[in-house]
Amino acid sequence: MHSGLTFKTTNSNSFYVILLGLAMGVLFSCKQQGSTAIGFKLPEQGKDFTLGQDVKVSLDIPKGEEVTGATYLLDGKQLGTKANGDDFSFPTKDLSLGYKLITAIVKHSGATDTLTVNIVLKSDLKPVDYTYQVIKTYPHDTTSYTQGLEYHGGRFLESTGEYGSSTLRWVDPATGKALKKIGIDKQYFGEGSTLIGDKIYMLTWQNNLGFIFDATTFKQLGTFPYQNSREGWGLTYDGTQVLKSDGTNRIWFLNKETMKEERFIDVFDDKGQVDQLNELEYIDGKLYANIYLTNKIAIIDPKTGAVTAYIDATGLLPQKDKFENTDVLNGIAWDAAGKRLFVTGKKWDKLFEISIAPVKK
């Protein structure tokens, strides 16, 4: 993300407020037409459910109305049908977290009405608390406002931000110096990046635009636009799809060929949604994400969006090694062959190889 000392909130809740308003408008319109007074008895609007908990759907049917069929959908996908107005239940154990829109298409007394209600699906897990141990310390360029960090073939791939000084570079771990480096046009604020095959994909912050580069020459090969995601923050690759953060609690899954946004998950822990997700790294089936303006790294189940653990990196960079321009923790890289985890921060003078373990109670 852009500036560690300027707090910027891009909360995804606003989308759902709009969605809820539209849904309520549709329901109100149906009732105004006088065709029905059927509504939802259960669940209540905005009710919280825990992942794995069954959701019971019950219709409020006034006397004199006969329901002859009901089709139930979740976020537009059909769940099941009933030939009458009996209660309907569905499991949540295989769903992703976040706001869910339940729709009932109800046939009754010669009419058909569409009802909607929102619920919130939250995590059933209490995240494990991890601590760290420094294995080795490497130099890091203090001009690097680190936005993206990956490890490939003995080198770090690093993208950096700030208007007028954003860069893309291959970095020598031993010296912290750039082996190859290009500057990004000053109109762009560079963000996260990832390597896929022989191409590098790099985000910009608020320009609604990403760049594609040749991984060897850094020649620009093309660009790609964002779609529904609001901004560009972090980027990583899971071997099948590209994962993108936009500063909210949402992770977008992009087609690796077209960079089109195909789906998303919303990230929650046992207390609620986890916002400000920033730099990303995919490690052995889990998604690691810096939480902007904190010393925490969230470990996320990419299937559900549940935070399974937090790494508290407080104190990683000693106070004596901080100077005026030293900024926040950001940058996670994984050496898949050597099973090594690296972390750094914006304009830090050090990059660390660390090991992690659960905090002993």
N, C-alpha and C positions, 0 to 999 in steps of 0.2 A: 504494500500500500504506500501512499504518498509520503505523508509527514508524520513521524512518530509523536510529534509534540502538538498536533492539531487533531482533536477528536472529531471524527465524522461518523455519524450513524446512518446506515442505509438499511432500515429494518423492513423485512419482508412482510410484516404484519399488515402494512397498508394495502397490499394486494388483496388480502383476505377481507379487509374491511369493505373494499369495493365489491368484491365477489359476494359478500354477505348482503350488502345493500341491494345488489341486482337480484339475488335470490329472493329476498324478502319482497322486492317489488313485483316479481313474477307471481308469488303466492298471493299478495294483496290484490293484484289485478284479477286473478282467478276468482277470488272471493267476491270482488266488487261486481263481477258479472252475474253473480247470484246462482251460479251453476252448482256450487258445493260449499259446504262448511267443513269438509273433511280436512284434517291436518295431522300433524305428528303428535302423538301422546309421548312417545319415546323414540329417540333420545332427546333430551333437552338441547336447545340451541347453545352451541359452544361448549358442551360438556366434555370434560377430560376423560380419556380412557388410557389405560396402560397397555403397552404392546403385549399381545398374548391374551388379553381379555376379550371375551366375546361381546359383541354389540347387539343389543336387542332393539328391534325396530317395531313400534306399535302404532297403529293408526287410531286417531280419534274420530270415530264414525258416529254421527248424530242419528237419532232415531228416525226411521223412515227411509234411510239410505241403505242400499244393498250393493256391496262391493262384489263385482263379478270377475275381477282379475287385478293383480298388482305386480308390476315389474320393478325390481330394486336394482339400483346402480350405485357404484362407488367411484367417484371421480370419472364418471362417464362410462365405466366398464360394468357390464351386467353381472350382478351377483346371483340372482335367482328370481323365481316367480312364485306367486300364489294364486290359486283360483278363487280366493275369497279375501276377506279382510283380516285373516288370522295373523298373529305376530310372526315376525321373520327375524332370524338371528344370523350373524356371520362372524367368522373368526378373524383375528387380526395378527396372528403370530407370524405370518409371512409378508406383512405389509411394511412399507417404509413409514417413518414417523412424520408428524406434522398435521396440518389442517386437511381434513377430508370432507368432501361434499357428498352427502347421501341424497339420492334422488329416488322418489317413488312415483311411477306412472300408474295412476289408479283409474280403473274403469268402474263406473257405478251409475246405476239408474239412467242409462242411456248417454252418459257423458264420460269424458276422459280428462283428468286433471293431472298436472305435474307438480309435485311437492318437493321442496328441498330443505335440508337442514345441515349445518356444519358441526363437526366434532373435532377435537384435537387429540391426536394419538401421541402419547409421550413414552419415553424410555422406561423400561422396567428394570434397568440395571443401575446399580450404584458404581460409578467409575472407580477403578483401582488407582490409587495414588502411587506414582513412580518417582524415585529419586535418581540421580545420575552420579557417575564417577568419570572423571576426566582420564582418558587413556593416553592421549597425545595432543600436543598443542602445535598448531601451524600458524604461520604468518598470514595476515589478511590485509588487503589494500584498504586503507582508511578513506580513500576517495569512493569506495564502492558502497553505494546506497542499495544494499542487497535486496532484490525482489524475487529472484529465482535462483535456485542452486541445485545442481545435479552432479553426480559423479559418473564418468564414463571413460573407460580405458586409461586410467591413471591420471585423468585430468578432471578439473571442475568446469562445468558449464555454468556460467553466472550471468544473469541479466541484472542491470541496475537501473535505478530511477532518478527522478528529479529533472525538471525542465532544463534543457541546455546541457545536461551532463549524463543523460541516459546512455547506457552502453550494452553491448553483447560481447562476451569474451570467453575464450578458453583459458584456464588458469593453471599454472604449475603449483601443485600443493606444497612443494618443498620451499618455494620462494614467495608464493602469494602473488607473483607477477603474471601479467597477461602474456600468454604465448601467441594469441591472436585476439584482435580487438577491433570493433567498429563502433562509431558513435551513431546514435539515433537522432534524426532530425529534431531540432530544438523545440518544434511545436508539439512533440510527443513526450509524455511521461511514461518511461518504460516500466513494465511490470514483470510478471512471472514468465517462465519459459520452460520448454521441454523438448527433448530429442526424440524423434520418431524416425527410425531408419537413417536415411542420409539427410534429413531435413530438421531444422529447428523452428519451432513455433513460439512466437513471443507476443505477449499482450501489451497493450497500452492501457492507461488508466481510464480516461473519460472520453476518448476519441471514438469509441465504438468500433475499434479496428485492431486487428492483429496482423503480425507480419510472418512471412514464411521465408526462411533463409536456407541456402545450401550450407550443410554442417561443416564442410571443409573450407570453402572459399568465403563464406559469409555473404555471398552474392544474394541479393533479394530476389526471390522467385515469385512472390505474389503476396496478396493480402487476403484477409477474411473478415467479414463483418460479424458483430455480435447480433443475437436475435432478442430474446426476452431477458437475458441477463443484463443487469444494470451497468456494471463496470467490469474492468479487467483487474484482477488481483493476482491469484495464484494459478499455476498450471502444472499438471503432471499427467503421466500416461500409465495405464494399468496393463498394457499389452493388448488391449482390445479397443478401449475407448479413451478419449482425452477427458480429464476431470478438471473443472474450472471453478474457482471461487470468485465471488463478486462483492465481498465485504459484508454480506448478510450471513444468515445461518444456512444458506442454500449452496449445494454443490451441483453443478451442471455436468451432464455427461454428453460429450460431443462425438460425432462421427469422425473418425480419424482421417477419412478421405475428403470429406466435404467441410468439416468443422461446423456442421450444423448441430444445434442443441436438440437432442433427442428425448431427454428426460432429466429429472432432477431428484435429489433427496433433500430433505430438511434435517438439520442436525440438532439433536436434543440430548441432554443428559437427564438425570432423574429429577432435576429441579426446573427444567424448562429449556427453551431454545438457546443455542449457543451462537452468538453473533460474532462479527468481526473476524471470520475465518480468512486467513491470508495465504501465506506461502504453503504449498502442498508437496507431499512426497508419498508415493505408493510403495509400501513395504510389506512383502509377504502377506498379501491379502487384506491389509489394513491401510487406511488413509491417515497420514499424519498431517496436522495442520497447525501452523502458528496461530495463536489468538492475538490479534493486533493490540498493541499497547499493554500487553501482559508478558509475564515470564513463563507462560504456560504453552505447552504443545498438547493438543487433543489427539487422541488415537481413536479413530472412528470406524465403525463397521459400515463399509460402503453399500451394503445391501439394505440396511435399515435406516442409517443415519444416526444410530445410537453411539454416544461416546462411551467407549469401554474403559478408557484410562486417561489420566492426565500425567504429563511429565512436568514437574516443577523445576524450571531451570534457573531459579533465583540464585544469584551469586556466581553464575557461570563465568562471567567476565568480572574479575575483581575490581573493586572500586578504584584501586590505585592505577588501573589500566584504562580508566575512562577519562576522556578529555571533553572539551567544550562541545564538539560536534558529534560525539558518540550518541547513537540513537538506540532504538529498541531491538530486542531479539527478533531475528527473521532470517530464515535460510536453513533448510533441512535437506541433506543429501545422504543417499544410501549406496554403499558399495556392495552390490548384490553378490559378487564373487567372493569378496573377503569378509562379508557380513559385518561391515563397519558403518557406524552411524556418525554423521558429521553435522554440526550446527554452528551457526555464527549469528551476527547481527549487522544492522545497518551502520556502516562506517566503523565497525569494530577493527581493532588492530590484530585480532586473533580469530582463528577458526579452530574448533575443538572436535576431536574424535571422542565420543563418550559411549559408555555402556549404561544401561538402565536396569533398574530392579525395583520391585514393589517396596514401598516404605514398610519397615518392620513396625508392627503395632506393639 
